[in-house]
Amino acid sequence: MPPIQTASTLQRSRQNHAIAGFAPPAPARTMTRRAQRTCRITPKGRPERPTSAQHQASHAQTHGLLQVTLEGIEKIDIFVTRIQQTLLQVKTAACPTARARLAQRYETLCSGVDLCTQTAGYDGVNLIDGNGQQRVIFFGRAAQSRFVIIHTDLTAGSTGLNLPHAVMNFESDADITMVIKSAQTARKRLAWARSHIEQSLQVLRRA
């Protein structure tokens, strides 16, 4: 069993090493919990603090994503407005041929909604196409706080805006009424998504 080194023996040991011309190895230092949260481990095992450039790059990427998402929501809102207008025309159309033509227009507009969601991605991330991806905004270099940007499915299908297909070319007035209500609910979902993205932009500016 090696002898126990007291403070005085450690001091004499350092003096002897200094006289011999070399310094003793420094005692091992353990990272505090704060440092562990702030640092990341490189492949070589050395802790590395995130640089200011990395922090700015992450914020710039998130800002670009939010801007593209907001633009996509605005485009979808235009399509949903046209869908509502088309449905009102279907409701007042008495001729089956006219209803069939308007039903085809309705289906085309729903396809436009899906196209808008698919093209609203940024750097491989899409917050509205139904794939469930999210984005996190971290506050400060220590990343002690975070704000989650929630994924909102804005596709035309049942998991998103829930705009059903035109059944039998809208021959039934009951079907038209149901789709009109779905379009109204879709506008509310779009309004919530827009508000969430705008709030996320405000949080990002303060982070």
PyMOL commands that set and color helices and strands:
alter all, ss='L'
color gray80, all
select helices_A, chain A and resi 7-20+33-38+52-92+96-118+167-170+173-206
alter helices_A, ss='H'
color red, helices_A
select strands_A, chain A and resi 40-41+47-48+135-139+145-149
alter strands_A, ss='S'
color yellow, strands_A
deselect
rebuild
show_as cartoon
